[in-house]
């Protein structure tokens, strides 16, 4: 497969540690990068590949976090990635609950918007995420997909145990 022109990353479980089921990253103190994630974004940046984050954040519609709090978390995320040489060009957020919109993954709306904002065809975009909904959204958008999982079976085009491995083996084509 050819190198993509745009990389979309899920946030929780792909870049940072996912909160336990039913809980959310609600503060800067809750934000913890996964091992190698900052390095992975740094390698994408060094390869001149634009990176956009696409994240469902239902905690907003549930009233658990406001836009200001989410902004603080995202500023810290960008700061941590920047410290490792990584650049995030945009963070797109779906604040809605299930069935309230067209942007919530597994629907493709947010991913298609990210590609449009970047001026890149969905066919030239790769979506990397840990959840089945990330992969379903990427497939529905016509994008190549990589799932961060230790499972042998996945609906994704490729699987990898970490974001760093995904970037090196399946995006940049370098061996780990």
Order of alpha helices (4+ residues) and beta strands (2+ residues): beta-alpha-beta-alpha-beta-alpha-beta-alpha-beta-beta-alpha
